Amino acid sequence: MSEYKDLNTPARILLGPGPSMVHPRVLSAMSHPVLGHLDPEFLKMMTDVQELLRYVFQTDNELTIPVSGTGSAGMEAALCNFIEPGDDVLIGVNGYFGERLCDMAGRYGAGVHRMDKSWGDVFSLEEIQRELDMRSYKLVALVHAETSTGALQPLEGVASLVHDNGGLFLIDCVTSLGGVPVDIDKHGVDIAYSGTQKCLSCPPGLSPLTISERAREVLHSRESKVKNWYLDMSLVEHYWGDERTYHHTAPISMNFALREALRLVQEEGLEARYTRHRTHAEMLWDGLNDLGFELYVPEAHRLPVLTTVSVPESVDGAGVRRQLLEKFNIEIAGGLGALAGKVWRIGLMGYSSRRENITLLLKAIQDLVE
């Protein structure tokens, strides 16, 4: 039998679309002794996590929890709890994760109606209203921060249109939560999910989810059972509610990590954190422009925490990424779907968003492409 040696993973400089670099305090929090998932100390810690999540989401929603699963589990929870067979849903597709929303919604029996836009573009209120004029929708979903393109979807005014149409407004904020303003209550968002491994700089494994009272009423008035037992929020809400009734064994150490990651966000302050991400993004953009690269998304709706860079035909994009990893220990990513082979995706999220990382990356790219 083979001999398996101790792990010796390299300390990468993670500047891709996620996971981001994990703060040392978060790693330290994961080393705390494991408790039972109904231990009084863990139950108390669950309350801390919920309160801190409400702060980061900027919401008063009672049902605000970390789903035990990665961001894709949060996406599935956001859909399966509110879709019954035959429900019409409208999904904005302007990138890879809009496509995934359509796939998931269809699996739960929804009548999926797509609102398509070129990858990298965003939807205007007029375009959304035009779709809403065609029929009533149970649910309207947009990707707030499209990880595949680096586009940031404006939220102002969308909820009013959706609510006037009689539907629930859902957003994917996997790559925006903790890095750019999300402001759930201000924007009237009914359902939002995220991931721990992006701007929160926590390992992947949990998916922050928040659900408005309007959406909870829809959940509780379903005619059929939620088709996914594990992610059925009408069951899970009792574990995260006042009763703390057993539903599943929560990932204890990951919740320790999330609590510390959220504490770091609170200590820095949301506005200061948003400013840091924007300042460092502009530093990266200026540096890439100076090197002669074009940025894929126009600045008016460019996501500060994740930048897509058009790779010139004269540059071996995959080769540069490989050399960045091998020679400089830096990870960036290539494109997904329609942008495969056409762009690099550079993330400056959470603990990864530091001036020294930008300086090192720009110098390394310059050395490799000259």
Summary of the structure (lengths in Angstrom):
residues: 370
radius of gyration: 20.7
end to end distance: 47.5
largest distance: 65.5
contacts: 1292
relative contact order: 0.18
helix: 42%
strand: 16%
